[in-house]
Amino acid sequence: MVYLNYNNLDNETQQRLLDISKEDIESKNGEDLKTYAEENHIEYDTILYEEAVKNLYNYKYVFNI
């Protein structure tokens, strides 16, 4: 098995995983993030992106070769 982190993946794979992570974060915390964004006058997409990136580093990527 080969263990990789997010930075070791190609750009296309990183983007696909980022999109999946955004969907995951939005389904779990979407309303809370929207409320936080409104209260703090921050763009929702910016917060969603930052939380999605944080979420990516919680994943473990294992490849069987």
C-alpha positions as CSV (number, residue, x, y, z in Angstrom):
1,M,0.0,0.0,0.0
2,V,1.0,3.5,-0.7
3,Y,0.0,6.3,1.7
4,L,-0.3,9.8,0.1
5,N,-1.5,13.1,1.4
6,Y,-3.6,15.6,-0.6
7,N,-0.5,17.5,-1.9
8,N,0.9,14.4,-3.6
9,L,-2.1,14.0,-5.9
10,D,-2.4,15.5,-9.4
11,N,-4.5,18.7,-10.0
12,E,-7.4,16.9,-11.5
13,T,-7.7,14.6,-8.5
14,Q,-7.3,17.4,-6.1
15,Q,-10.1,19.4,-7.7
16,R,-12.4,16.3,-7.7
17,L,-11.7,15.7,-4.1
18,L,-12.2,19.4,-3.2
19,D,-15.6,19.3,-4.9
20,I,-16.6,16.2,-2.9
21,S,-15.3,17.8,0.3
22,K,-17.4,20.9,-0.4
23,E,-20.5,18.8,-0.9
24,D,-19.7,17.0,2.3
25,I,-19.2,20.1,4.3
26,E,-22.3,21.8,2.8
27,S,-24.5,18.9,3.7
28,K,-23.2,18.7,7.3
29,N,-22.7,22.3,8.2
30,G,-24.2,24.4,5.4
31,E,-26.7,26.3,7.5
32,D,-24.2,27.0,10.2
33,L,-21.7,28.3,7.7
34,K,-24.3,30.6,6.0
35,T,-25.3,32.0,9.4
36,Y,-21.6,32.6,10.3
37,A,-20.9,34.2,6.9
38,E,-23.8,36.6,7.3
39,E,-23.0,37.5,10.9
40,N,-19.3,38.2,10.1
41,H,-19.9,39.8,6.6
42,I,-17.8,37.1,4.9
43,E,-18.6,35.6,1.5
44,Y,-20.1,32.1,1.9
45,D,-18.1,30.5,-0.9
46,T,-14.9,31.7,0.8
47,I,-15.8,30.0,4.1
48,L,-17.0,26.9,2.3
49,Y,-13.7,26.6,0.4
50,E,-11.6,27.0,3.6
51,E,-13.7,24.4,5.5
52,A,-13.5,22.0,2.5
53,V,-9.7,22.3,2.4
54,K,-9.5,21.7,6.1
55,N,-11.7,18.7,5.7
56,L,-9.4,17.3,2.9
57,Y,-6.6,16.9,5.4
58,N,-8.8,14.7,7.6
59,Y,-9.1,12.1,4.8
60,K,-6.7,9.2,4.5
61,Y,-5.7,8.3,1.0
62,V,-4.6,4.7,0.5
63,F,-3.9,3.2,-2.9
64,N,-3.3,-0.4,-3.6
65,I,-0.8,-0.9,-6.3
